[in-house]
Amino acid sequence: MEAEPVCPVNFPAQEKDDTGAVCKKTCSGVANGNPCFWNILDPNAWFTPERLNPKVAALIYWRDPKKSAPAFGCILGVLLSMTYFSLISVFAYLSLLVLTGTITFRIYKTVLQAVQKTSDGHPFKDILELDLTVPAEKVHKVADVAVAHANAAVSELRKLFLVEDFVDSLKFGVLLWCLTYVGSWFNGMTLIIIGVVALFTLPKVYETNKAEIDHNLVLVQGKINELTTKVKAAIPLGKKEPTKEE
């Protein structure tokens, strides 16, 4: 029997992945041997390359440095530029740079064709003929995923702010308190830059030192679970009321 394709948690049931296969609403990873396209939205998938789109995995895991290095450099360069210049200025300068390059190349090819008396045509003919329209189906898929994640986030925030579980809300409060310090140390653009650097470094570091990192993570998770259990046992409010099964 053919394995049923799967997709990340909160992915709308009966949607299709990039292979056209119908996705099951789970988070176990692969659809018909190919990573489901929407696994890119699952943070845990970044450290499991087989769950990512092959092109994305090859990029952030530096399978081909000739592609990863320019991509990383361009993204980082744009973000660093935005820390010193406005978004409009960065966009204008980049556009002028690209336009200058294409005009120069077009003039060069035109002169070359005139000298060599060839009729190769427009140098960007293949690119001009590419279909760049965004399919409505893709837009609907993105909207469905965004709505699913937004609904899940709102539901979780409601539980945390209304103290459904005292310990979970307490941990959320500690996280917010830590964020006040992070906000005083870094601005939003700096955090984005750090995130991009981490994206192109941490997955590769984890892959290289997977055994040692996993061992340490298990120890840390065990300590956290032990501490959480003690806190819940000491604070009655930390215990959820058992739900009655119908």
Secondary structure by P-SEA (a helix, b strand, c coil): ccbbbbbccccccccccccccccccccccccccccccccccccccccccccccaaaaaaaaccccccaaaaaaaaaaaaaaaacccaaaaaaaaaaaaaaaaaaaaaaaaaaaaaacccccccccccccccccccaaaaaaaaaaaaaaaaaaaaaaaaaaacccaaaaaaaaaaaaaaaaaaacccaaaaaaaaaaaaacaaaaaaaaaaaaaaaaaaaaaaaaaaaaaaaaacccccccccccc
